[in-house]
Amino acid sequence: MKLLLKNVILNGEKKDILIEKDRIKKIGKNLDLRAEEKIDGKGEKAALPGLINCHTHAAMTLFRGYADDFPLKVWLEEKIWPLERKLTEDDAYWGTKLAILEMLKTGTTSFNDMYWSAETELVAAREMGIRAKIGLVLLDFSPIGSKEYVEKIFNCQKDKTREPVTLTISPHSIYTVSKENLIWAKNFAEKNKLLLHIHLSETEKEVKDCLRKHKLRPVEYLDKIGFLSQNCLLVHSIWLSDREIKIIGERKSSVVYCPCSNMKLASGIFPYQKLKGAKVNICLGTDGAASNNNLDLFEEMKFASLLQKVAEKDPTAAPALEICETAAKNGAKALKINAGEIKEGKLADIILIDLNEICLTPGNNLISDLVYSCSGYCVSDVICNGKILMREKKIAGEEEIKREAIKRADNLKKKRRKL
Amino acid sequence: MKLLLKNVILNGEKKDILIEKDRIKKIGKNLDLRAEEKIDGKGEKAALPGLINCHTHAAMTLFRGYADDFPLKVWLEEKIWPLERKLTEDDAYWGTKLAILEMLKTGTTSFNDMYWSAETELVAAREMGIRAKIGLVLLDFSPIGSKEYVEKIFNCQKDKTREPVTLTISPHSIYTVSKENLIWAKNFAEKNKLLLHIHLSETEKEVKDCLRKHKLRPVEYLDKIGFLSQNCLLVHSIWLSDREIKIIGERKSSVVYCPCSNMKLASGIFPYQKLKGAKVNICLGTDGAASNNNLDLFEEMKFASLLQKVAEKDPTAAPALEICETAAKNGAKALKINAGEIKEGKLADIILIDLNEICLTPGNNLISDLVYSCSGYCVSDVICNGKILMREKKIAGEEEIKREAIKRADNLKKKRRKL
């Protein structure tokens, strides 16, 4: 299967991009080549690498707007957890589909997920055609978070290494997973060539508790038990000492910045400049829709930059181009996928931007406009793994997904009211 | 002229809204009334008051993306001012039209403007049908910012009190307008029943300079010269002492919170909670597109809330409903327009929200979704002053405005390069 993108703007020039199977085969001017499928950008669409969401909880999109403006403890213990206990596999399936629909519509072609319903999420992601890393969650206090359960699920997946959807091992956090299980996770991930995906140092309390229990700060603790490597995605990473930042840099782990969630839950401010100083790979994540409340990485880029500028009292901090890289190139590096850039030989994960959108008018600077002015609505077409998943803002099955998701969310609330 | 909005969701119920001339005449269920025009929401569109942008520089939309990530001094003195010196009335006209197009598309029906080209902006706003307060700018170092010039322009406007577009007096700031001229502005505004619109305490430097020059902080200084009243909109109001907040509360002046601009220029964090504590009327503004970089009040609402949550370390700060009020009801109060709410007798400034948009799915909470999940793209129809300005996301003349604005922005950059 060949797909030809004609007359798209790439780095300021009108180019053609030939895609063969899942790869970018050739980039040039006026490519005179045959292809089964074609999209003509007519010089009015820019081609960008598909964005990469390095941390979300897809199924929780069903909870969007369900509980906002509450203190963290109330939000989690009285609102989210009771609802999650009512969530069926069928709910998780439609919640995940809704999340993927939203991500594709707003230009995300890869996501890194952590949720209870890994098996269901695998099915939903494969059906939708998006690239995904689905986390098998470890969590001490639940039977479906045990290492036995994770191992069982892992072993019974026939297609577990078939791109574009594969698995990761996701210990929830250092305060919900024992040292023994963290070490098991690390060994299991190493043996099976899987990434490790963990929440880390999201709140100040987590650091204090860790100091009390282990006489070490969270990163020091993880390093001591040999957990850290370039296979790790450390999500949030807000409350870090200079020494911890140095350790992360040396171990070459990636950190995931989730500005909207960090602001909305009042978790704190991600130490972007210091991490950058230590040459740490910084990626971007939306977190789940229950704490954001959308999955739009364009909006996330603006928050990512503006929060750093005001926190550092420096309008030159976290400039647009650098932030674009956190949402694409750096994410690809962290997830070890050969994407995040439009180059021959890379995976064909490409989004087209409609340059006629008002957020891109008058068009003084494309990168500035994308980061500071646009929402994900500027995306017109999405290609993932060489396949067209969205064309002129239309995705097959969109109405059904929305309808079914609404039904499940309504049922969940009814069940909740009956408690 | 009568306009009937059928089957729109208003406060959770399906209602009809009858508009006669510029007013909301009647609200009820199944209104069986004749009307020349009709919009049927089919139970799938929610009606909200049109949003009110209390501070912008419309014509500067032409500069969107032209200069980002620079230190404030470089941004202003080396980038923005030299470009402004090249700006013709024709440029300002198309820049203003582009701004109004963007505001209407994202659900703003009123805006409060401050820019050089008041006469041109008046024309553009009247042509587009939006409600606007156009500022006559006072600025000591420019002949077109003199009181004589302002008075001349004011006097030659035949329609200056004809709604929906009227004038304000806009002294640029305390550091660019002399005490004498500030007092003149205040008296002129009082005599002619105009609002006063001024930048205030945007940077810490402004406060320090004021203390050095006047031995008073900015609000104390303005109060001493009798400037403050309920006719004032004090824009930014970031660096305020407790005493200044108390004075603003006593004088019943309104303050305008511009979170994106404040973050992007690293100006500081607006003291929302303290101003709320003093019962000050807090409104919302986007500032100009050169420092935001869009005019979307939906996005601004999310920034307004999330910035307060993280700054106050409190996830319950600036909750969704309160932030909605800053963008509608409070703005109407500040601008003294009988709008900002959908009630019989109010001006018919109404926007319809397409509830099928993914940012509103599954629809657990409309207000939460609007503030935390949506961008202005969820707006489908706009009615201002009783007239339909946008229908199913289409505005008459949109393509021409974008085309002409692009032409002017390109010319400006060419002129700039020749310097």
Interface residues (C-beta under 8 A of the other chain):
Chain A: L62 F63 R64 G65 Y66 D68 D69 F70 P71 L72 W75 L98 L101 E102 K105 C260 N262 M263 K264 L265 A266 S267 G268 I269 A289 N292 N293 N294 D296 E299 K302 F303 S305 L306 L307 K309 V310 E312 K313 D314 P315 T316 A317 P319 A320 N356 I358 C359 T361 P362 G363 N364 N365 L366 S368 D369 Y372 S373 C374 S375 Y377 K402 A405 I406 R408 A409 D410 K413
Chain B: L62 F63 R64 G65 Y66 D68 D69 F70 P71 L72 W75 L98 L101 E102 K105 C260 N262 M263 K264 L265 A266 S267 G268 I269 A289 N292 N293 N294 D296 E299 K302 F303 S305 L306 L307 K309 V310 E312 K313 D314 P315 T316 A317 P319 A320 N356 I358 C359 T361 P362 G363 N364 N365 L366 S368 D369 Y372 S373 C374 S375 Y377 K402 A405 I406 R408 A409 D410 K413
